[in-house]
Amino acid sequence: MSERSALRSRLEALTREVVKFGAVGGAGVVVNFAVFNLVRQLTEIPVVRASIVATVVATGTNYIGYRYFAYRDRDKQGRTKELTLFLLFSVIGLIIENGVLYTATYGFGWDGRLQSNVFKFVGIGIATLFRFWSYRTWVFRALPAREAVETAESFLTDRPEGVPGPARARSGSRK
């Protein structure tokens, strides 16, 4: 496998990951906005608190989507640690998302229904960048064995033309 081919393979894998992350995230955005606007319409809860409620509900649905769809092939060891890290980074994302809305609402007085939705959307966008990085880096980590296999496969296939590959290992245990 050439360096160019390896790079293409990594880019394709990253593209698939971004698409899956985006699909789950897109569903989460729909849930987030639906809950946000329902809470705003049906209650007297202030705008930022309504947004926090909506973000928490969307975070719950997103975890299910990330664990069982986008990152289903990732390490499943230590679910407690995974969930703890997911919640930690989700809280940071919640602060980013709702910090933008808070600043627009209370800092600039932009608190109309349309303005609230626009700034909630901007906050979600900024927080999504953070969430993508943190979830893939810390929460849903790649399996170490897969990385080792890919490295080994790359080593076996990266040889000059005409040079035979290594002999196959005999079956049985090695000491």
Secondary structure by P-SEA (a helix, b strand, c coil): ccaaaaaaaaaaaaaaaaaaaaaaaaaaaaaaaaaaaaaaacccccaaaaaaaaaaaaaaaaaaaaacccccccccccaaaaaaaaaaaaaaaaaaaaaaaaaaacccccccaaaaaaaaaaaaaaaaaaaaaaaacccccccaaaaaaaaaaaaaacccccccccccccccccc
